[in-house]
């Protein structure tokens, strides 16, 4: 549950999810294991195809150090209830030159059923802690502002119960994220008008491959305030149709309610629903010799956040999201069904 002006959070989360996937599969049956079982031949063929195509698939959407800028269309916003009196517009009022730090901790658990290869027990991934520096560089007469951000640190908080190989794989992948930077142009209603990302020159191929997903994910996080004045109890919804996240075109509907307000400080409750029609996935890292069909996707989440309208980052926030996905992989005529359930938790703190 984030507002549009805090777009780096879920953009980075989308990136982390994309990177964590390969780490998770290290505990699942490998292609060599599958070759010893006749029923697993299709999955083995798919894994072999991925290994052979890996060099070609590693071509990034953007080279390390290159900056990509995206201009974002406004989503559909509908005020459902203006809330109690007194009412006042919700507007961001930051000042040029102000600096902030946003701390984020993400937890993730996932379970997979790979058809003929069997099911992988639910596994909790090590928590990932990130620190982001934010600098407001300019504010226009209309209240639009531009801020720059940089990812200053990423730490995988491995616990005694975490498999060492997964923790080490995640640490190696996360190290390539440090130094990522960018900027956003945001309206005083929290609408992200433009966003850019710049990867460090030494970014790993997995990080580079997710550049396009990071750009597209801004649509999913931009949750503007309504134009109208609102009070406590106000409710509105934001619908983003045709948004693309990690190669999946989906529709997201977010509902917001003002729980508390005291001057520039307020608390919001949020619910989120994502769904997607059957389609061919175009996620980063899918080899050219394989086709991944998304058969079903549904995600539901809820959370609460407190923030101050004079700051870019939230005072605090939490979000829990559950996602269910069903897909199939076709690699050279060999097909493999797959189901994946994932739980994602986010905690945010602004300083």
C-alpha positions as CSV (number, residue, x, y, z in Angstrom):
1,X,0.0,0.0,0.0
2,X,2.0,2.8,-1.3
3,X,1.3,6.2,-2.9
4,X,2.4,7.2,-6.3
5,X,5.1,9.4,-5.0
6,X,6.8,6.4,-3.3
7,X,7.2,4.5,-6.5
8,X,10.7,3.2,-5.9
9,X,9.5,0.8,-3.2
10,X,7.4,-1.6,-5.2
11,X,9.6,-1.1,-8.3
12,X,12.5,-2.5,-6.3
13,X,10.3,-5.2,-4.8
14,X,9.4,-6.3,-8.3
15,X,13.0,-6.5,-9.1
16,X,13.8,-8.5,-6.0
17,X,11.0,-11.0,-6.8
18,X,12.5,-11.5,-10.2
19,X,15.9,-12.1,-8.7
20,X,14.7,-14.3,-5.9
21,X,13.0,-16.7,-8.3
22,X,16.2,-18.3,-9.6
23,X,17.4,-18.6,-6.0
24,X,14.3,-20.5,-5.0
25,X,14.6,-23.0,-7.8
26,X,18.0,-24.1,-6.5
27,X,16.1,-26.2,-3.9
28,X,13.8,-27.8,-6.5
29,X,14.6,-30.9,-8.6
30,X,17.3,-30.1,-11.2
31,X,17.4,-31.3,-14.8
32,X,19.9,-34.0,-13.9
33,X,17.5,-35.3,-11.2
34,X,14.7,-35.2,-13.6
35,X,16.5,-37.3,-16.2
36,X,16.5,-40.3,-13.7
37,X,12.7,-40.3,-13.7
38,X,10.8,-41.1,-16.9
39,X,7.8,-38.9,-15.9
40,X,10.1,-35.9,-15.5
41,X,11.5,-35.9,-19.1
42,X,9.4,-32.9,-20.2
43,X,10.7,-30.8,-17.3
44,X,14.3,-31.9,-18.0
45,X,13.9,-30.8,-21.6
46,X,12.7,-27.4,-20.5
47,X,15.6,-27.0,-18.1
48,X,18.1,-28.0,-20.8
49,X,16.5,-25.5,-23.1
50,X,16.9,-22.8,-20.5
51,X,20.6,-23.6,-20.0
52,X,21.3,-23.6,-23.7
53,X,19.5,-20.3,-24.3
54,X,20.9,-18.5,-21.2
55,X,23.5,-16.4,-23.0
56,X,21.0,-15.1,-25.5
57,X,18.4,-14.5,-22.8
58,X,20.9,-12.5,-20.8
59,X,20.8,-9.6,-23.2
60,X,19.5,-6.7,-21.1
61,X,16.9,-4.1,-21.9
62,X,19.5,-1.6,-20.7
63,X,23.2,-1.8,-20.2
64,X,24.7,-1.0,-16.8
65,X,25.0,2.7,-16.4
66,X,22.4,3.5,-19.0
67,X,19.4,5.5,-18.0
68,X,15.9,4.8,-19.3
69,X,13.0,7.3,-18.8
70,X,9.3,6.4,-19.0
71,X,6.4,8.8,-19.2
72,X,3.3,7.4,-17.5
73,X,-0.4,7.8,-18.3
74,X,-2.8,8.7,-15.6
75,X,-4.9,5.8,-14.2
76,X,-8.6,5.9,-13.7
77,X,-9.6,7.4,-10.3
78,X,-13.1,7.2,-8.9
79,X,-14.2,8.9,-5.6
80,X,-16.7,6.6,-3.9
81,X,-17.3,8.5,-0.6
82,X,-16.0,12.0,0.3
83,X,-16.0,11.1,4.0
84,X,-16.9,13.2,7.0
85,X,-16.7,16.9,7.4
86,X,-14.4,18.8,7.7
87,X,-13.0,18.0,4.2
88,X,-9.9,19.2,2.5
89,X,-8.0,18.3,-0.6
90,X,-5.0,15.9,-0.2
91,X,-2.0,17.6,-1.7
92,X,1.8,16.9,-1.3
93,X,3.8,19.9,-0.1
94,X,7.5,19.2,-0.3
95,X,10.3,21.7,-0.6
96,X,13.3,21.7,-3.0
97,X,16.4,20.6,-1.2
98,X,14.9,18.3,1.4
99,X,16.5,14.9,1.9
100,X,15.0,11.8,3.4
101,X,15.8,8.1,3.9
102,X,13.4,5.3,3.2
103,X,13.9,1.9,4.9
104,X,12.2,-1.2,3.5
105,X,12.1,-4.8,4.7
106,X,10.6,-7.5,2.5
107,X,9.7,-11.0,3.4
108,X,8.6,-13.7,1.0
109,X,7.4,-17.2,1.1
110,X,6.6,-19.4,-1.9
111,X,5.6,-22.9,-2.8
112,X,5.7,-24.6,-6.2
113,X,4.1,-27.6,-7.8
114,X,6.0,-28.7,-10.9
115,X,3.6,-31.4,-12.1
116,X,5.6,-34.5,-13.0
117,X,8.6,-33.3,-11.0
118,X,6.5,-33.0,-7.8
119,X,5.8,-30.3,-5.3
120,X,8.4,-28.1,-3.6
121,X,7.4,-27.5,0.1
122,X,6.6,-23.9,1.1
123,X,9.8,-22.1,1.7
124,X,10.3,-18.8,3.5
125,X,13.0,-16.6,1.9
126,X,15.4,-14.6,4.0
127,X,14.2,-11.1,4.7
128,X,15.7,-8.4,2.5
129,X,16.4,-5.0,4.0
130,X,17.0,-2.0,1.7
131,X,17.9,1.7,2.4
132,X,17.1,4.4,-0.2
133,X,18.2,8.0,-0.1
134,X,15.8,10.6,-1.5
135,X,16.5,14.2,-2.6
136,X,13.9,16.6,-3.8
137,X,15.6,18.7,-6.5
138,X,12.8,21.0,-7.7
139,X,9.2,22.0,-7.1
140,X,7.1,23.8,-9.8
141,X,4.6,26.6,-9.3
142,X,1.8,24.1,-9.7
143,X,3.2,21.8,-7.0
144,X,4.8,19.2,-9.3
145,X,8.1,18.1,-7.9
146,X,11.1,16.1,-9.0
147,X,13.1,13.9,-6.7
148,X,16.2,11.7,-7.1
149,X,16.8,8.5,-5.3
150,X,19.6,6.0,-4.9
151,X,19.7,2.5,-3.5
152,X,22.4,2.8,-0.8
153,X,22.3,-0.6,0.7
154,X,20.7,-4.0,0.3
155,X,21.1,-6.7,3.0
156,X,19.9,-10.3,3.0
157,X,19.1,-11.0,6.6
158,X,19.8,-14.7,6.7
159,X,18.4,-16.6,9.6
160,X,19.6,-19.9,11.1
161,X,16.7,-21.7,9.5
162,X,17.4,-20.4,6.0
163,X,19.2,-22.8,3.6
164,X,22.7,-21.5,3.2
165,X,22.8,-22.0,-0.6
166,X,19.6,-19.8,-1.1
167,X,20.9,-17.1,1.2
168,X,24.2,-16.9,-0.6
169,X,22.5,-16.9,-4.0
170,X,20.3,-14.0,-3.0
171,X,23.2,-12.1,-1.5
172,X,25.1,-12.4,-4.7
173,X,22.2,-11.2,-6.8
174,X,21.3,-8.3,-4.4
175,X,24.8,-7.0,-4.4
176,X,24.4,-5.9,-8.0
177,X,21.5,-3.6,-7.0
178,X,23.5,-1.3,-4.8
179,X,24.2,1.9,-6.6
180,X,21.0,1.9,-8.6
181,X,19.6,5.4,-8.9
182,X,16.9,7.3,-10.7
183,X,14.4,10.1,-10.5
184,X,10.6,10.7,-10.6
185,X,8.4,13.7,-11.5
186,X,5.3,13.6,-9.4
187,X,2.2,15.9,-9.2
188,X,1.0,17.3,-5.9
189,X,-1.7,14.7,-6.0
190,X,0.8,11.9,-6.0
191,X,0.5,11.1,-9.7
192,X,3.9,9.8,-11.1
193,X,4.2,11.6,-14.5
194,X,7.7,10.4,-15.4
195,X,10.3,8.0,-13.9
196,X,13.8,7.0,-14.8
197,X,16.2,4.3,-13.6
198,X,19.9,4.0,-13.9
199,X,21.7,0.8,-13.1
200,X,25.3,0.7,-11.8
201,X,27.9,-0.3,-14.5
202,X,28.7,-3.6,-12.7
203,X,25.0,-4.7,-12.5
204,X,24.5,-8.5,-12.9
205,X,22.6,-9.7,-16.0
206,X,19.6,-10.7,-13.9
207,X,19.3,-7.1,-12.7
208,X,19.7,-5.6,-16.2
209,X,17.0,-8.0,-17.5
210,X,14.4,-6.5,-15.1
211,X,14.8,-2.9,-16.3
212,X,11.7,-3.0,-18.4
213,X,9.7,-4.5,-15.5
214,X,10.8,-1.8,-13.2
215,X,9.6,0.8,-15.6
216,X,6.2,-0.8,-16.1
217,X,5.7,-1.5,-12.4
218,X,5.4,2.3,-11.8
219,X,1.9,2.1,-13.2
220,X,1.0,-0.4,-10.5
221,X,2.2,1.7,-7.7
222,X,1.1,5.1,-8.8
223,X,-2.0,5.6,-6.6
224,X,-3.1,9.3,-6.9
225,X,-5.3,11.2,-4.5
226,X,-8.7,12.2,-5.8
227,X,-9.2,15.8,-7.1
228,X,-12.1,16.4,-4.6
229,X,-11.8,17.4,-1.0
230,X,-12.1,14.5,1.4
231,X,-12.4,13.8,5.1
232,X,-12.0,10.9,7.5
233,X,-13.8,7.8,6.1
234,X,-13.3,8.9,2.5
235,X,-13.0,6.1,0.0
236,X,-11.7,6.0,-3.6
237,X,-10.5,3.4,-6.1
238,X,-7.8,3.4,-8.7
239,X,-8.0,1.1,-11.7
240,X,-4.9,0.5,-13.9
241,X,-5.9,-1.7,-16.9
242,X,-3.3,-3.1,-19.3
243,X,-0.5,-2.6,-16.9
244,X,2.5,-4.9,-17.4
245,X,4.6,-6.3,-14.5
246,X,7.4,-8.8,-15.2
247,X,6.0,-9.6,-18.6
248,X,2.4,-10.2,-17.5
249,X,-0.3,-7.8,-18.7
250,X,-2.9,-7.4,-15.9
251,X,-5.5,-5.2,-14.4
252,X,-5.0,-3.8,-10.9
253,X,-7.7,-2.3,-8.7
254,X,-6.8,-0.6,-5.5
255,X,-9.2,0.7,-2.9
256,X,-8.3,3.4,-0.4
257,X,-9.9,4.6,2.8
258,X,-8.8,7.5,5.1
259,X,-8.7,6.2,8.6
260,X,-7.2,9.2,10.4
261,X,-6.1,12.7,9.6
262,X,-4.5,15.4,11.7
263,X,-3.3,18.3,9.6
264,X,-0.7,17.0,7.2
265,X,-0.5,13.6,8.8
266,X,-2.9,10.8,7.8
267,X,-3.4,7.1,7.8
268,X,-4.7,5.0,4.9
269,X,-6.1,1.5,4.6
270,X,-5.6,-0.2,1.3
271,X,-6.8,-3.3,-0.5
272,X,-5.3,-4.4,-3.8
273,X,-6.5,-7.0,-6.4
274,X,-4.7,-8.1,-9.5
275,X,-5.9,-10.5,-12.2
276,X,-4.8,-11.4,-15.7
277,X,-6.3,-13.2,-18.6
278,X,-4.5,-16.2,-20.1
279,X,-1.5,-15.1,-22.2
280,X,2.0,-15.8,-23.3
281,X,4.4,-14.4,-20.7
282,X,7.3,-12.1,-21.8
283,X,9.2,-12.0,-18.5
284,X,12.9,-11.2,-18.4
285,X,15.1,-14.3,-18.6
286,X,12.7,-16.6,-20.6
287,X,14.9,-18.2,-23.2
288,X,14.0,-17.8,-26.9
289,X,13.5,-21.6,-27.3
290,X,10.8,-21.8,-24.5
291,X,7.3,-20.4,-24.3
292,X,5.6,-19.8,-21.0
293,X,1.8,-19.7,-21.0
294,X,0.1,-17.9,-18.1
295,X,-3.2,-19.7,-17.5
296,X,-4.3,-18.0,-14.3
297,X,-3.2,-15.2,-12.0
298,X,-4.9,-13.7,-9.0
299,X,-3.3,-11.6,-6.3
300,X,-5.0,-10.0,-3.3
301,X,-3.4,-7.8,-0.7
302,X,-4.1,-5.3,2.1
303,X,-2.2,-3.0,4.3
304,X,-2.0,0.3,6.2
305,X,0.3,3.3,6.0
306,X,0.9,6.6,7.8
307,X,2.5,9.5,6.1
308,X,3.0,13.2,6.2
309,X,2.1,15.4,3.2
310,X,5.3,17.4,3.6
311,X,7.5,14.3,3.0
312,X,8.1,12.1,0.0
313,X,8.6,8.8,2.0
314,X,6.0,7.4,4.3
315,X,6.3,7.6,8.1
316,X,5.5,3.9,8.2
317,X,3.6,1.3,6.3
318,X,2.9,-2.4,5.9
319,X,1.5,-4.5,3.1
320,X,0.7,-8.2,2.8
321,X,0.1,-9.7,-0.6
322,X,-0.9,-13.3,-1.6
323,X,-0.5,-14.3,-5.2
324,X,-1.6,-17.5,-7.0
325,X,-0.3,-18.4,-10.5
326,X,-0.8,-21.3,-12.8
327,X,1.3,-21.7,-16.0
328,X,2.8,-24.1,-18.4
329,X,6.1,-24.2,-20.2
330,X,6.6,-25.5,-23.7
331,X,10.3,-26.1,-24.6
332,X,10.9,-27.8,-27.9
333,X,7.5,-29.5,-27.8
334,X,8.0,-30.8,-24.3
335,X,5.4,-29.3,-21.9
336,X,5.5,-28.9,-18.1
337,X,2.7,-27.6,-15.9
338,X,3.5,-25.5,-12.9
339,X,1.6,-23.8,-10.0
340,X,3.1,-21.2,-7.7
341,X,1.7,-19.6,-4.6
342,X,3.6,-16.6,-3.1
343,X,3.2,-14.5,0.1
344,X,4.9,-11.1,0.1
345,X,5.2,-8.8,3.1
346,X,6.5,-5.3,3.1
347,X,7.4,-2.9,5.9
348,X,8.3,0.7,5.2
349,X,9.8,3.4,7.4
350,X,10.7,7.0,6.5
351,X,13.3,9.2,8.2
